């Protein structure tokens, strides 16, 4: 084998074996990094439950204060319960997700 044959062989191996392997390796790593792990999902579920409990507590506190002081209006709200929409949207998303799993 002369030098030209060796260079050609190395080029063919690099083009048809090494290059696709590198591309597939990083595509696989990219796809696995973009997904949530079961630990991430459990943490998100726990954070959602905590947010829900805190929201219920805030509604109770606001209701008690409003009962004592009818002129009281919480900051950022025009009517009681008007900021519940983001949690409602999250609840709809969770219901859709659970419906897809069945």
C-alpha positions in Angstrom: 0.0 0.0 0.0 1.3 3.4 -0.9 0.6 6.7 0.9 -2.3 7.6 -1.4 -4.2 4.4 -0.6 -3.8 4.9 3.1 -5.0 8.5 2.9 -8.0 7.4 0.8 -8.9 4.6 3.3 -8.7 7.0 6.2 -10.9 9.5 4.3 -13.5 6.8 3.5 -13.5 5.5 7.1 -13.8 9.0 8.5 -16.6 9.9 6.1 -18.7 6.8 6.4 -18.1 5.6 10.0 -16.6 8.3 12.2 -18.6 11.3 11.0 -22.1 9.5 11.3 -21.1 8.1 14.7 -20.3 11.6 16.0 -23.5 13.1 14.6 -25.7 10.3 16.0 -23.9 10.5 19.4 -24.6 14.2 19.8 -28.2 13.9 18.4 -28.9 11.2 21.0 -27.4 13.3 23.8 -29.4 16.4 22.7 -32.7 14.4 22.7 -32.1 12.9 26.1 -31.1 16.3 27.6 -34.3 18.0 26.4 -36.7 15.7 28.3 -37.9 15.8 31.9 -36.8 13.1 34.1 -39.2 11.4 36.5 -37.5 13.3 39.3 -38.1 16.6 37.5 -41.8 15.7 37.0 -42.1 14.8 40.7 -40.6 18.1 41.7 -42.9 20.0 39.4 -45.9 18.1 40.8 -44.8 18.9 44.4 -44.3 22.6 43.5 -47.8 22.7 41.9 -49.3 21.2 45.0 -47.5 23.8 47.2 -48.6 26.7 44.9 -52.2 25.4 45.1 -52.1 25.3 48.9 -50.6 28.8 49.1 -53.2 30.1 46.7 -56.0 28.6 48.9 -54.4 30.2 52.0 -54.1 33.6 50.4 -57.8 33.4 49.4 -58.7 32.5 52.9 -56.7 35.4 54.3 -58.2 37.8 51.8 -61.7 36.6 52.6 -61.1 37.1 56.3 -59.7 40.6 55.8 -62.5 41.6 53.5 -65.0 40.4 56.1 -63.5 42.7 58.6 -62.8 45.6 56.2 -65.2 45.6 53.2 -63.2 48.4 51.4 -60.1 46.1 51.3 -59.0 45.1 47.8 -55.9 42.9 47.3 -53.1 44.5 45.3 -53.2 43.5 41.6 -56.8 42.2 41.7 -59.9 43.9 40.6 -62.2 41.1 41.9 -61.7 38.3 44.3 -60.4 35.2 42.5 -59.3 37.0 39.3 -55.7 35.8 39.5 -56.7 32.1 39.6 -56.6 31.8 35.8 -52.9 30.7 35.6 -53.5 27.8 38.1 -56.7 27.0 36.2 -54.8 26.7 33.0 -52.2 24.5 34.7 -55.0 22.2 36.0 -56.4 21.9 32.5 -52.9 20.9 31.2 -52.5 18.3 33.9 -56.0 16.9 33.1 -55.1 16.7 29.4 -51.8 15.0 30.3 -53.5 12.4 32.5 -56.1 11.8 29.8 -53.4 11.0 27.3 -51.8 8.5 29.6 -54.9 6.4 29.9 
